[in-house]
Amino acid sequence: MSENIKYYSTHAEKLANQYNSVEFEKVHGDWLSEIPDKGFVLDIGAGSGRDARFLADKGLSVVAVEPADGIRERAQQYVVNQPIHWLNDKLPELNQVFSLQTKFDLILLSAVWMHIAPSERERCIRKLSSLLKANGKIVISLRHGANHDERTMYPVSADELSGFARKFGLSFRLLSDQANADELGRDDVYWQTVILTLPDDGSGAFPLLRNIIVNDNKSSTYKVALLRTLLRIAEGHPGAVIERTKEHVALPVGLVALYWIKLFKPLLDHFEIPQSSNRSKGLGFVKKGGWQELRSFTANDFYIGATYLDGETAQAVYQTLKDVTSTIRDMPVRYITIPGTEQGVFHVESQRTNKPSGGVVLDADFMKSFGRFYIPVNIWDSLARFSVWIEPSLVNEWAALMQTYTAKRAMAFSQSDLLKALTWEDPRRTTARVRSRVNALLESEKVNCCWSGKKLLAKHYAVDHAMPFSRWPNNDLWNLLPTKTHINSSKSDKLPSSARLQQNRRIITDWWQQGWSDSADEFFIQANLALPNLPDSNRSFEDVFDALTLQRDRIKDFQQLEEW
């Protein structure tokens, strides 16, 4: 980078004349409509100041960053009506920019990204994303093609930026699949434009969540685990809300603890990955009489509606949920605060419970018995609406933390290993319950494919997630449908269209009655907590289907999935 800076200073006059010879509208014509009407703009690698001057003339407050003295000093000689604030700064540090304590509506990197070494790019996007206002945009031009001078240029790709966007909770947009010709007339150079946006619904909740995940200096797996737990519930269990006011949403704290267990189980007991840097200090919720007694259980053994009839197992499950509740209340809830204050974002209202004398069922009443978990309503809505952007940020942050812990202990886990561990799912165990039921039924009666209505053959069928698991992770009985293998392959991760769902209403509800009438309590416990507008007392398969269609529409609205 230093050689490049020297080049831009040495050839300042020639380059400035070259850049200024082309109008802003010609170079950036494909994103003119994205320029905000007012606010702050950060122009990084501002060069001759052509772009900064155009944006300042629009009435925007412009901070122009240029580390090459020669070309920056020439740019500063221009007189403009709206002052431009010039800084001698550079990526990835941007120390002077951060010292301004300012967030930006627009950040422009024009003809800059190819100079950033690939090893520094992820850090650059992390830092740039933290400078955005809600709904702010990062515009990056990508230069492809030959270079015929001594400047260092690295290959660039839109796919790389798409990956960084997923990591840091940004939306990604490639403005055109068609490459733009070079406005300076170079036949062997072409350009693309990428826009990364910090999504926002106007409440400010999404930027707050990103700050907690990406920028909060209190980094810990507990913090990330709690947010991922709440995201899973917000995304998958709209029916779990006990109370909703203008200020907050209340959840059964036992449900929060249950998802905490499901997230940590594979990491601790299957992959044995450390969750802190302190070798001598254990995790607060892994105790005798609770977690330690359930080491042989997997995450799949903990689910809504699960019944534990054995007295010792039931007590261990109860104690584990109680220990997790205490850990959540005393650790991440205590330390997750609104930036710059000591005001907590979340609140736990726990209550005393007695150990069960017999078996336990993980139903709504049991999970409510541990107390309530309060979430600001705007954060709850953002977790549900922006899960597609928030989830990758959480997963990557958790993997990065574990990588530091495993490295200190000289453990051989790659980043890929850690990411797989965080998204690990045992599909055989997930569908085993449904397969066992279908196989038992096929011995004496006909079972139909839920999408075609045709008869299934033993061992020649698949189990489909009606709502695709990759985008809505739910393994409840109502969401697992026996289907023809080729139909399951054709559907893949697509969302069934509203019309297709309605066409198959009778087949699906018939399957539910056929398959789960003998396990109706478990079926309805799961459905009533997962789907919207179902009371705990609901026992109607038809009402479950109506709620399923509403949830389908919610997922379509939030995530814009491809329909089948």
Phi, psi and omega in degrees: 000321182298324178293323177294318179299318178299319180299314182292331176286315183297321183254031187303312185296313181298313183292319180299315179299320180296310182293320182288346181285348181245129183288149179307315184298329179284319181288321189243029184299334185280353178228022180303325182290348181272351182292126182292157179286332180206169176117197185254139177237139174245115179256106184263129187072049190291342174056238184286353179084006181304310182291319180299318180294318179299314182291323177295323178296339176281358181092009180274150173276117189246128169254118183252124182252125178209116183277347181273110186304314186301309184284329178294317181295324176294318181296326183288348181283343181287142178263126179230152182294317179261121184298142175254133182265105184270138178230140171270091187211169181202160172283152359271356187293303183051043184299317181291324178297313181295330180291344178288340182055046184234141173257152189240145175280332181214133174238123184248128171238091181261119180056045181237321192300327182291344177273349182275124179299139180307326181292343182256354189291319180299317178298321179300313182293322177302313183290318180297320181296330180284350179265359184275142166284167173303131182070013177287159185233143170251120178254123183234124174267136182251121180264124176244147174119188188286157173230129187244019175230189189275001177294146176271124177229135180253154176299146179231158177206147176293326180298322178299315180293326176298319177295318178295322179300316179298323182292326189246022172068036178247148171277149185242138176215122170267117191296328180206138174288342180273130178289143178270137179292156179285126183287347177269006172084014179277116185293333184261020178231136175217166191227153169228159177235130177243139175240125175251129185237140173274103184298152179198143178258011180094351183270342184084001184289319183296313175301324178297316179298316179298323179297317179297318184286308193266322191251341182300130182282352177272066184286132176196153177294331178300314181300311182293321180298319180296316180295321179291324176299311181295324178297316180299321180287316180298322182284321191250353185222059177301335180283356183275351184293122178280320185208140175228123176241186176293336185260323189213167170241135179251132179241157170295122183295335176296328177290321176299316179296322180298315180290329174301314179299314182298326180284320184277335185308304182296326182294319184274314190260339179260307182266342179055054180261127180298145182246012174204168180272352183267107182294326188274344184254123179279178178278140188298338183258359179262094187228161173293149181083348179232254183307316184300332180280351184244021182302327183283347179282152175252173178301328180292343179278353179246109181206158180297130182094353180297142180242132178239103186275329179295129185301316182293318178296316180300318179292323179293320177297313178302313183294322179296315178298321179293317180295320179295318178302316179296319179296315179299316182294318188272344183246274187297321180297322181292324189258351175274108185235162173294131185310132177082004180224174173255013181282123180291148178277320183246168179213137176246129175245089183275160179221156182290138176226157179258145177300142180291143178273339178229222179281169177227152175239131179280072178251181185300315182297317180296317182288330175290335185294343180275349179123198184235147175244125184254130179237134173306136188298326180291328177289318177303313181295322179291322177299320179288315187284324186252021183303326182297335177262327184285319184304310179299325178298317180295315181298315181291323177294319179296316179298319180296319178296314181295329179296322177292322181291317181289326180296320179296334180258010178055042178265141188272070174244123174277167177299324178297319177300317183291320178295321178295321180297323181286337180248014186294135177215135179266096186296330179296314180288327181299317185261359185300320182298316181292317180298318179299319181291316179298314181299319179295318181293322183295342178291338185227350183206173181273139173239129183262150171295130184288346180253340180241340183081359182275155183295136176270149176253142180304135177070001180235053178212168178236165175246117186258141168277112180306307171268117191305128184298327183297335180245346177214086190291094181220124181248026179292158183301320183293337184267355182253113188241129175290134184216166170296142183300316183290331177289319177300319179293321180292320180290316179051233182261023179279157178267126179300136179294160179300319180296316181296320180298315180294323178299331184255013183307308184296319181297316183292313180293327175297319178297316180303314181292319180294315187279326193235011177300326179283347178236039188298322181301312180296316180303311185283330174301315181293312183295319184291332178275335185269324190257151185287148170065029175246124177287159179302333185276356185300136175223031182248120176297325180295320179293325176297319180295318178301318179293325177298318180294324176293318178296323176302316181293324178295315180297319178299317181293317183288318195244351176052048181286156174292136183265156180239000000 
